[in-house]
Every structure is written in structure tokens, then in C-alpha cells.
């Protein structure tokens, strides 16, 4: 299998952590890819018109899109427990992950608004609204001990990627001081090889 990949992508990090946890990391070839707003990438568009990372390309050429769907696929072929198979916990974990994924989307849009948008055209209210979505999402998980102290599943992996991306791209945002329980959760998660190995490089 091949995975389009950037070490800066929190979505690719999610898949990488899952692959390590499931013992599948050696079965995946990581293919560097670069996508950016406003920049054409015709070759990558042939793989996915959405131009998003990551994409998993199976040995038969089939393409699996979206980091969650990729993790779900790996979890199935690896016989793992990163996503509960049935019952109320399955829907809680999937809902938590959807919130977390939305937080990552908003953080990425904030990054683009500040770093990519032409000078003088920044839409501050739009930026602030998206940052507030991520920030209040952190506040919600600060008060969710059943998530922070639960099993290492797709929700915890996603939360690791949110906090790691905050460190990587928003180092001065103050999330550790504002949310000490999240800080403790992330420090404990860093003891896992999958999390420690996948920390993004220095910005």
C-alpha cells in the first residue's frame, strides 16, 4: 500500500499513528506529497480531485480517501480495536472523532488565512470564528475524563493530532495553560512510540 504523506499534516499523522498501533506500518510505503491552496497539482488531482492528504492507494490501485476512512480500513484488515465495532460506544467514539476532525479543519483554515491569503485581505472575523471552534472544542474535551482516560482509540488519536498541531503551528496559543488536563493527556500519550515518532518536525 502507498500513503500520500506530509510530516506536517495532522491528518496523515493520524493514519501513521494508527498504522503503528495496528502493526501495519511496514506494509505502507509513504509517498511525499505537497498540496497548498491556490497552487495547481494536476498529478495529485488525478488521484483525488479534493487534493487533500492523506490518500491510501491499495495494491490493486483502488484509492481510499479521508483519514478516518483510511484508519477504519486499516483497523479492519489489522483486526484492531481503534474503532468500536458496535453498540453505543461506537457512536460516541465516531461522534467525538467527527468533532475532533472539524477542529483540525478549522485550525488548518486558520493557518491558511494567516499564511497564504494575500496581504491586506485577511478576514479576521472568519479566522477568529474558526479558531473559536477549535478552542471551544478543546474546552469540551478538557471536561471529558472518559475520553482522556479511556482506551487508545480513534478519538484519542485524533485528539493527539489536534494538540500536536496546536504545538506545531500555534505554539503561542496557550492551550497547555488553559487546559491542563489536555496537557497531561498529551504528555502521557507521548510515551507511546506511535505518538512520539510521529511528532511533526520543528516549524
C-alpha positions in Angstrom: 0.0 0.0 0.0 1.0 3.6 -0.6 0.1 6.6 1.5 0.4 10.2 0.3 2.1 11.9 3.1 3.5 15.1 4.6 5.0 15.1 8.1 3.3 18.5 8.7 -0.2 17.1 8.1 -2.1 16.2 11.2 -4.4 14.0 9.1 -1.5 12.0 7.8 -0.2 11.8 11.3 -3.5 10.2 12.4 -3.1 7.4 9.9 0.6 6.9 10.7 -0.2 6.5 14.4 -3.0 4.1 13.6 -0.7 2.1 11.3 2.0 1.8 14.0 -0.6 0.8 16.6 -2.0 -1.9 14.3 1.3 -3.3 13.3 0.8 -2.3 9.7 3.4 0.4 9.4 5.9 -1.9 7.5 3.2 -2.6 4.9 2.8 1.0 3.9 5.1 3.0 1.6 5.0 6.7 2.4 4.9 8.9 -0.7 5.7 12.6 -0.1 3.1 14.9 -1.5 2.6 18.7 -1.3 -0.8 20.4 -1.6 -1.5 24.1 -1.0 -4.4 26.4 -1.6 -4.2 28.3 -4.9 -1.4 26.0 -6.2 -2.2 23.6 -9.0 -1.1 20.0 -8.7 -2.5 18.2 -11.7 -0.8 14.9 -10.9 -2.3 14.7 -7.4 -5.7 15.8 -8.7 -5.7 12.7 -10.8 -5.6 10.7 -7.5 -8.1 12.8 -5.7 -9.9 15.9 -7.1 -10.1 17.2 -3.5 -6.3 17.5 -3.3 -6.3 16.5 0.4 -3.8 14.5 2.4 -3.6 11.6 3.0 -4.8 9.1 0.4 -4.2 5.4 0.7 -3.6 3.6 -2.6 -4.1 -0.1 -2.4 -2.0 -2.7 -4.2 -4.8 -3.2 -6.8 -4.9 0.5 -7.5 -8.0 1.3 -5.5 -7.9 4.6 -3.7 -9.3 5.2 -0.2 -9.9 8.8 0.8 -10.2 10.6 4.1 -8.0 9.9 7.1 -10.9 8.4 9.1 -11.9 6.0 6.4 -8.3 5.0 5.9 -8.0 4.3 9.7 -11.2 2.3 9.5 -9.8 0.3 6.6 -6.5 -0.4 8.4 -8.4 -1.2 11.6 -10.4 -3.8 9.7 -7.5 -5.5 8.0 -5.4 -5.3 11.1 -8.1 -6.8 13.4 -7.7 -3.8 15.7 -9.9 -2.1 18.2 -9.3 1.5 17.3 -12.9 1.9 16.3 -15.6 0.0 18.4 -17.4 -2.5 16.3 -20.9 -2.0 17.6 -23.1 -0.5 20.4 -23.4 2.9 22.0 -19.7 3.3 22.4 -19.1 3.1 18.7 -21.3 6.1 18.0 -19.8 8.1 20.9 -16.3 7.4 19.6 -17.3 8.2 16.0 -19.1 11.4 17.1 -16.1 12.5 19.2 -13.8 11.9 16.2 -16.1 14.0 13.9 -15.8 16.9 16.3 -12.1 16.5 16.5 -11.8 16.3 12.7 -13.8 19.5 12.5 -11.4 21.2 14.9 -8.5 20.1 12.7 -10.2 21.5 9.7 -10.8 24.8 11.4 -7.2 25.0 12.6 -5.9 24.3 9.1 -8.2 27.1 7.7 -6.7 29.5 10.3 -3.3 28.5 9.2 -4.2 29.3 5.6 -5.9 32.5 6.4 -2.8 33.9 8.2 -0.1 32.4 6.0 -1.5 32.0 2.5 -4.1 34.7 2.0 -2.6 37.8 0.1 -1.5 40.6 2.4 -4.2 43.1 3.2 -7.1 40.6 2.6 -7.2 38.8 5.9 -10.8 38.2 7.1 -10.2 38.4 10.8 -13.7 37.6 11.9 -13.7 34.5 9.8 -10.3 33.5 11.2 -11.5 34.1 14.8 -14.7 32.2 14.3 -12.7 29.1 13.1 -10.2 29.4 15.9 -13.0 29.6 18.4 -14.4 26.3 17.1 -11.1 24.6 17.8 -10.6 26.4 21.1 -14.1 25.6 22.5 -13.6 22.0 21.2 -10.5 21.7 23.4 -12.6 23.1 26.3 -15.2 20.4 25.8 -12.6 17.6 25.9 -10.9 19.2 28.9 -14.0 18.1 30.7 -14.4 14.6 29.2 -12.4 12.3 31.5 -14.0 9.3 29.9 -12.2 10.3 26.7 -8.9 11.4 28.2 -8.6 8.3 30.5 -10.2 5.8 28.1 -8.6 3.3 25.7 -6.4 4.5 22.9 -8.9 4.7 20.1 -9.5 6.8 17.1 -10.9 9.7 19.2 -7.7 9.8 21.4 -5.6 9.5 18.3 -7.4 12.5 16.7 -7.1 14.5 19.9 -3.3 13.8 19.9 -3.2 15.2 16.4 -5.1 18.3 17.4 -2.8 19.1 20.3 0.3 18.3 18.3 -0.8 20.6 15.5 -1.5 23.3 18.1 2.1 23.0 19.2 3.4 22.8 15.7 1.5 25.8 14.1 0.1 27.8 17.0 2.9 27.5 19.6 1.9 30.7 21.4 -1.9 29.9 21.7 -1.5 28.9 25.3 -3.6 25.7 25.2 -1.4 23.9 27.8 -2.1 26.6 30.4 -5.8 26.9 29.5 -6.3 23.1 29.5 -4.1 21.4 32.0 -6.0 18.1 31.7 -5.3 18.0 27.9 -1.7 18.8 28.6 -1.5 15.8 31.0 -3.2 13.7 28.4 -0.8 14.7 25.7 2.3 14.2 27.8 1.1 10.7 28.7 0.3 9.9 25.1 3.9 10.9 24.1 5.1 7.9 26.0 3.6 5.7 23.2 6.1 5.1 20.4 3.5 5.8 17.7 2.8 9.3 19.1 6.4 10.2 19.8 7.7 9.0 16.5 5.1 11.0 14.6 5.6 14.4 16.2 5.9 17.0 13.4 9.3 18.5 12.7 10.1 21.9 14.1 8.1 24.6 12.3 
